[in-house]
Amino acid sequence: MTITFNCPKCKFVCAFKDTYAGRRAHCLRCGQRFFIPQNDNEKVKIIEPEKREYGSPLPGFYKALYKYSWRTIFSFQSLPLLILIIFLATLKFYTFHANYAYSCRGITIFLPIGWIIALLVYGGLFYCFAEIVASTAFDVEALPEITFNGGLGYAAIVFQSLYSFILALIITLIPAIIFKNIFNAIGIKSDWAILPFIALAMFLFPMVVITLSITRDFMYLIRPDFFTPIVKGFRPYLFLSSLFLIAFYLHFESPIYKDVATSSPSVIYLNLFAAIAIEIQAVITMRAAGLFYRHFSCYFKW
């Protein structure tokens, strides 16, 4: 049986299996968070971040990350999302950069299957990561429960997640793009000149991820108090940004099957394990982002 109701914010028609009644969820169109009602067209209780005043941060940020992350990630409640992430990592390992060309009578046709798989994998991973940030921020000590509502629901999630990630990355890179064009106009061609602005973008990106994962609203990125949590909790945030940088690097260096296809099975499985471990590191990084909000929420005005 399916429970159907309208999003309390944008009135989009939402549908979930009745077994998910009472659980946290969010609208696929606007991102508004709510509790799934018990019956059709029942009044939906929304989940809003509490308005906070400046105060003292919650202690134990590093302890919560180092000591409790493993039992959180590998708990029984976390198993469905963990299996999905492992599946996507495995799919990426075996399918990325594969040759999907089709030859017939001397004519070679390059099929877009690889691009489609890449979009489905990365869109799914970005969605999982955003959900981990949001659930951790609101004291959920397990990987979040997610629903796709069928193939079309997953496609909508993939599109929205890719759109949000790419737009967030572009926003953080705006200073680098502007100054690169300025340097080119005045004759400075060295890549080193633009490096500080790229470093700034990478430094700000975790805050952008936290903001969009929790609020789902790009307007929060231009608030004057956007930088307050960074300044007030500078050392933990610097640590968080280093985790993001490591995650970026590992994803670019993640092994794929094509590179080890001629190796022994043990080498292939070892590389597959490394590819999965890289995604687990990304999960820990996203949990760290949620913990940063949880422990330093006194500095967030939204």
N, C-alpha and C positions, 0 to 999 in steps of 0.2 A: 504494500500500500504506500502511496506517495502523499506527502503533506505539501500543499501548494499555498503560497501566500505572497503578498507584495512586500518588497523591500520597504522598510519604514522611511528611507531617505529619498530614493529615486523612483519608487513604485515599480521597479522591475519585478517580473514574475519569477519567484524562486521556487524550486521544488527539491525536496529531499525525501529519502526513504523514512518511513515512520520510526524505524529503529534508531534514527539519529535524533529523535525528539529530545529537547532539553540540552543538547550539546551546543557548543560554540560553533559559529560559522560566519561567513561573510558573503555579501552580495558580489556576484561576478562582474557586475557593471560598475558600481561605484566604490566597492570595497567596504561599505558600512558593515560593522560587526554587530552580531545579535545572537540571541539564543533561539534555536529552532523551536517553534511552538508545538504544542501537542496535537492540534487539529488545524484543518484548513481555515484560512482567513481569520485565524485567531490573532489578537493584538500581539505584536512582536516586541519583546523586550530588547532594546538596543544596548550595546556595550560601548561606553564612552570612556576615554582616558580621563581620570580625575584631574581637575585643575589644581595645580600645586603651587605652593609658595616656597620661596627659597628657605632652605634649612640645612640640616646636616645630612650628608650622604649616608646610605646604608653601608655599614662595614662588611668586609668579607668578600669583596669582588673576586680576588684571585683564588681564594679558597673555594668559592662556589664554582669557579671555572675548572680548577685543577682537580678538586676532590670529588665533586658531585657530577661532573659532566659524563663520565663513563657510565655510571649506573643509571643516569638519565637517558642516555642515548641507547643503551643496550637493555633497557627494561622491557618487560613483556608488552606494556602499553605502547611503547615506541616501535614495536616490531613491524606493523604495517608500513609506516613511512620509511623505516630503515630498509625494508625489503624493496620498496619502490626506488629508493636512491641507489641501492646496489644493482637493481635491474637496469636503471638508466646508465649507470657507470659501465656495466658490462656491455650494454648495447653500443655505447660510445666506443668502447675498446675494440669491438669486433667489426663495426660498420664504418667508422670515420675513415676517410681517405681511401675507401675501397673503390674499385673500378666498376662503375655501373653502366659502362658503354655497351651498346647492343650492335653487333655487326651482322649485316645481311647483304650478301652478294657484293661485297666490297665497299658497302656504305656503312659508316660507323655513326651511330646515333648516341649522343651522350644524354643519359636520363637524369632528371633532377632528384633521383631517389636519395642520394647522399645529402643534399641540401635539406630535403624534407625531414629526414631522420635527425639531422643536426638541429633543426628548429624544434622538433618534438622533444628531443633530449634536453637541450638547453632551456627551453621554455618550461619544461617540467621541473628541472633542477632549480631554476630561479624562483619558481612558485614555491617549491618546498623550502628553499632558503628563507624567503620572505615570511612564510608561515612560522618557521622556527624562531626568527627574530621576534615576531609579534607575540607568540605564545610564551616564550621565555620572559619577555618583558612583563607579562602579566601573571607571573608566578606559577606557570605550568611546568611542573618538574617531569616532563616527558615530551617526546616529540609529538607534534600536534596531529590530531585526527583530521583527515582531509577527504573530501568527496568530489567526484568529477561530474556526476550526473550524466554518464555516458560519453561517447566519443565526441559529440558536439561540445559538451561541457569541458572536456579536456582541451579541445581545440581553442575554446574561448580563453581558458586559463593560459595556454601557451602564448596566444597572441598578446594578451594583457601583460603577462610577465615579461616577454621580450620587449614590448613597447616601453614599459616602465624602466627596465634595466638600461636599454639603449638611450632613452631620453635622459635618465639620471646621469649616465656616463658623459653624454654630450654637455649637459649643464655644468658638470665639474670641469670639463675640458675647455669651456668657453674662454677663460683667460689665456690658456696656452694657444688656442686657435687665433685669438686676437693679436697676441704679441708675436706669433710666428709670422703673420701677415705684415705686421709693422716692421719686423726685422728684415723680411724679404724686400720690403719697399725701400729700406735704407741701405740695403746691400749686405746685411749680415746673414751669411749662409750657414754658419756653424750650428750643428744640432745641440751643442752644449749650451747655447744661449737660451734655448727653450726648455732645457731640462728642469730648471727650478720650478717652472710653471706646471710641468707634468707631475713633478713631485708634490706640488701643492694640490693638484687634482686628486692624486692617490691618497693624500692625507685627509682630504675632505670627504672622500667617497663613503667611508663607513658611516659618517653622520647623515649623509644623504640616504643611505640604505635604511638606517634606523628610522628616519623621519617618514619615508614613504612606506615602509613595512607596517608602521603603526597607524599613520594618519591616512594613507592612500591619497594624499592631496599635495600636488606640486606647489601650491601657494605657500605652504609652510617653509619652503626652501628660501623664500625671500623675506621672511620675518626678521626684524632687527635682532631678535634674541636667538637666532639660529646658532650663533657661535658661542653662546653662553656655556653650554655643557662642555664644549671643547676647552674653553679657557679655565673653567672652574675645576674640571676633572682632567687636567692636561696629561698627567703621567699615565693614568689608566687608558686614556684615549690614544696616546702615543703607542702604547702597547697594543691596543686594538687595531690601529692602523697598520702596525707591523704584521699582525696576523693576516690582515687583508692582503698586504703586499705578498706575503708568502703564499697565500692561496692563489693569487693571480699567477705568480711565477710557476707554481706546481701545475696549474691547469694548462699553461702553455707548454710545459715539459712533460705532460702526462703521456705515458706510453700507449701505443696503439698496436693492434694485431699485425698490421701491414709491415711494421718494422721488425717483427720477430717471427713472422710466419714460417720461415725456414729453420727456426731453432727447434730444440727439443721440447717436448710437452712440458717438462718441468720449468723451463725458461719462460714459456708462454704463460703458464699459470702464475708464475712469480710476477710477471709484468701485469697480468690481470689483477692480482692482489694489490700491486702498487697503485693501479688506476683506481681501485675501490678505496684504498687507504687515503688517496688524495681527496676523494669526495667526503670521507669521514672527517678529514682535517677541515674541509670547508664547513661541515656541519658544526664542528667545534667553534669555528670562527663566527658563524652566525649566532650560535648560542652566546658567545662572548659579547656580540653586539646587543642582544637582548638583555644580557646581564648588566651591560653598561647603563642601559636605560633604567633597569630595575634598581640598581644601586645608586645611581646619580639622578634619579627622577626629580629630586628637589631642584635641580637646575633646569629642568624642562618646564616651560610655561604653558605647554599644551598637553 
